[in-house]
Amino acid sequence: MKVVIQRVSEASVTIEGRVKSAIGPGLLILVGIEDADGAEDIDWLCNKIANLRIFNDEAGVMNKSVLEIGGELLVVSQFTLQASTKKGNRPSYIKASKPNVAIPMYEAFVKKLGEITQQAIGTGEFGADMKVRLLNDGPVTILIDSKNRE
């Protein structure tokens, strides 16, 4: 499972002209799922994300987590994170899970993150043409692959 985490001042997802979810200060999390992913990937990533110290403390040092600042979370499914660009110029998405696998994994990810943070999680809509708007704060952008834990 791959995630792109962006520290944001605000973020939203619009589908067919309607805002589905919007958050203030917190994290926008883009999630790419592959068939090899399982519950252990979800648990590890959700705990890592909730406790990642990428928010400024009183001294301006990135030393606080989204939990500590009371930040909001927005999770958006993004199969293109599983793109392979090794051959040619057209990305291959062969590693990206099909909806029958990816949707339950995405829903489990959102549920687990909500349990850990004790808050409602904003979401996009799996498979929809989404317009994601964000104001990256910093900018701070972190890439994490659950298969590279060491």
N, C-alpha and C positions, 0 to 999 in steps of 0.2 A: 504494500500500500504506500502510495506516495502522497505527500501533502505539501502545499505551498501555504505558508502562514504569513499573513501580512498584518502588521500593526496598523490600525486605522483610526482616524478621528471620526469617520462615519463610513458606512457602506450600505448598499441596497441591491436587491435583485428585482428586476422588472420583467414581467412576462406578458406579452401581448398588450403592452401599454399600461399594465396594472402593476403597482408595486406589491410584490409578494411578501418581502421581508425587508426591514431596514433596522440598522443598529447605529448607536453612537459609538463612543470610544470603546475599542476592544480589538477583536481579531476576526479577520476574514480568512476562512480556511477552505482552500480548494482541495478536493479529494479525488485521487485516481485509484481505481481498484483493479486488481488482477486476480485471476483464478487461484493463484497460490496463496492469497491472503485468507486469514482466518481470525477467530476471536482473539487470539493472542496478539495479533497485529493491532486490532482495535483497542484492546486494553492498554497496550504499551504506548501507542500514539496518543490516545486520549489523556492518559496520565502525564505524558511528556508535554503536551500542548497546555494543559491546565496549569502546570507548574513551571513552564518556561519563563525565565526571568528576563523579559524584554521590554518592560515598562520602566520609566524613570522613577527613581526615588527622590527624596527631597533634595539630594545633592546633585541631581541630574544624571545619575549613573543608572544604567539598565540593571535593576536589581529587584524588580517586583514582577509578580506574575499577574495574569488576567484575573485570577481569584483575589489577589491582594488589592487590586485597584477597583474591583467590582465592575469590570468591563463586560461588555456583551460579546456574543459569538454568533457568527453567520457562517454556515457550512454549505458549500456548493459542490455538487458532483461535477467532475471534469475528467472525462475519459482520455482527453488529449495528453494528460500527464503521463500516460503509459506509452506515448509515442516512441517508436524506434526510428532513428534517422541515420542508421549506419550505412544503408545502401540507397543510392539515388537521392532525389530531391523531394520525393513525396513521402511523408511520414507513414509508417505502418502502425496500425493500432491493433495488431494481432494479439498483443498481451492484455489489452483491456478486456475486462469481463463483460459478458453479454448481460442484458438487463435482468434475466432470471437469477443470476448470481449477484450482480452488482447492486440491485435495488435493496434486497434484504441486508447486504453488508453495509450499504450507505445508511439505511434506517437504524441498524444496530450501532453504527458509529455515532450518529446523532443522539440516540438514546443514551449511550454510555457517557458521552460528553456532558449531556444534561444531568445525569446522575452524579457525576464527579463535581460539576460546578454548581449543582443545585439551582439551575435556572433554565428557563425556556431557551431553546436554541433556534435562531432564525435559519431558514433553509431556502434553497431554490426548489426547483421541480425537476426531478430526474428525467432526462431526455428532452426537456423543453428547450426552445430557443430563448435563452436568457440574456438579458442585458445587465451586466454586473458593473455597478458604479462604486468607486471607492476613493477616499482621500487617504493615501498612504501617509502615515505619520512617521517621519524620520528622514528618509524612508527606511523602514525595517521590513525585510522580506527574508524568510527562513525556509529552506527546503529540507524535508525530512523523508527518508525512505525507510520503512520499517524493516526492510531486509538488510540494511546497513546499520545495525545497532552497535557495532563495536568500533 
